Amino acid sequence: MTPSEHAELALLLEVAGAPKPGNVDRERDLADLRFEQFLAGAVGAREGLELAAEPDERLGAAFETAVAGMAAASDTNTQFGCLLLVTPLVRTAATGDLTRERASEVTEATTVADAAGFYRAFEHTDVAVGDPPEGAADLDVRRGAAAVPALRERDLTLHDVMELSADGDANAREWTTGFSRVFDAAERIAAGDGPLTDRAADAFLRLLAEEPDTLVVTEHGDATAEAVRSEAERLIEAPDADIREFADDLVERGVNPGTTADLTAAALFVALESGASVAGVSTDGTASGGDGGGGQ
């Protein structure tokens, strides 16, 4: 499979993983968001993901195309954050080895034009974001294309924009740290046993336990995000934990750890590129993960 095909599959596997507390998965719809909308969003993003694999295409334009296709197909925002992480990783994989170092090279090579494409993507769908950093009101992403003149005046690349947001946004921080959490989670997924959808759900819970989800911080505050993180950590350590009870509670409270889902999708992409397979066999013909069971 090509990197763009692996990216589409990663989006599909992410939403199919269950249970994913607070998120849509194959066992649960939310009141205003359904499982099949995520399937449609993944398919709709295909053209943009294919552009991301073309080295002569602007990465920002590829991202905007992916978001526009996602929004048109799903009629909502299903995978904006996922695409923000996956798009540069597709470019990395399509142009050489998929490593942390090369992913950093790809993001650091972005331009002001790429930043403009990122801002224009906000014109296609509603995205929950926090306030911009102090002194950067003219760069508020909620302004969409109206902020592009400020980008050009300040000569800010897309990597620069992510650096400005890195303190308060986990996805932006991945752009500036070589996708460190994504690659770490991908290694766990690739080394695991069982169906990739189960490994996706496990990766989601472990990522949720590592750090407070920044979408939860934006929508509910630091205290709620830390409480969710702490409960996820407790569930990992408890052998007979009822994760579905936790999932029910978050849904009832309207708490959606969406940034964690973004990281999970990107980790699945890296794992697939590294040889993990839905057939339980890696791309080099060996068992995919674990001690040789091929149990997918």
Protein Blocks (a to p, Z undefined) as FASTA:
>chain_A
ZZklmmmmmmmmmmmpccdehiacfkbccfkbcfklmmmmmmmmmmmmmmmmpmkbcfkl
mmmmmmmmmmmmnopafklmmmmmmmmmmmmmmnmccdfklmmmmmmmpcfklmmmmmmm
mmmpccddddddehilmmomklmmmlmmmmmmnopafklmmmmmmmmomklmmmmnopmm
mmmmmmmmmmmgcjfklmmmmmmmmmmmmpccfklmmmnojklmmmmmmmmmmmmmpmkb
cfklmmmmmmmnopacfklmmmmmmmmmmmmmnopafklpafkopaeehjhnopZZ
